[in-house]
């Protein structure tokens, strides 16, 4: 293939050609570097809304107004078909280490409230 017309015909017949619209890329740009600096998906533009409006302007109110409290359950529900779980059985959370820290911190708080002399939990 050495002709532009042949290349255009192959490009228009490419079943993946429609995926280009999902990326923030000028129609005249050909970008072949797909490693660390690949073209950002247009869906990533939502991060500008989150950081600018929800976080930047809404601040802590966004936990309620932007639905951040429900996000772990919504994300979990997206995973349920992949793992065979029912709706509302999966919640996306922090790492196990962070969750263990939270659990132990809560246990220390409860133990301290019950008996202030007990200040140590061994894990």
Residue pairs with C-beta under 8 A, 6 or more apart in sequence:
1 7
1 10
11 17
21 42
22 41
22 42
22 43
23 39
23 40
23 41
23 42
24 39
24 40
24 41
24 42
24 44
24 45
25 31
25 39
31 38
31 39
50 66
54 62
54 65
54 66
54 68
55 62
58 65
58 66
62 68
63 69
67 74
71 92
72 91
72 92
72 93
73 88
73 91
75 92
76 88
76 89
76 90
76 91
76 92
77 87
77 88
77 90
79 85
79 90
79 92
80 86
80 87
80 89
80 90
83 90
93 99
94 102
100 123
104 121
104 123
107 121
108 119
108 121
111 118
111 119
111 121
112 118
112 119
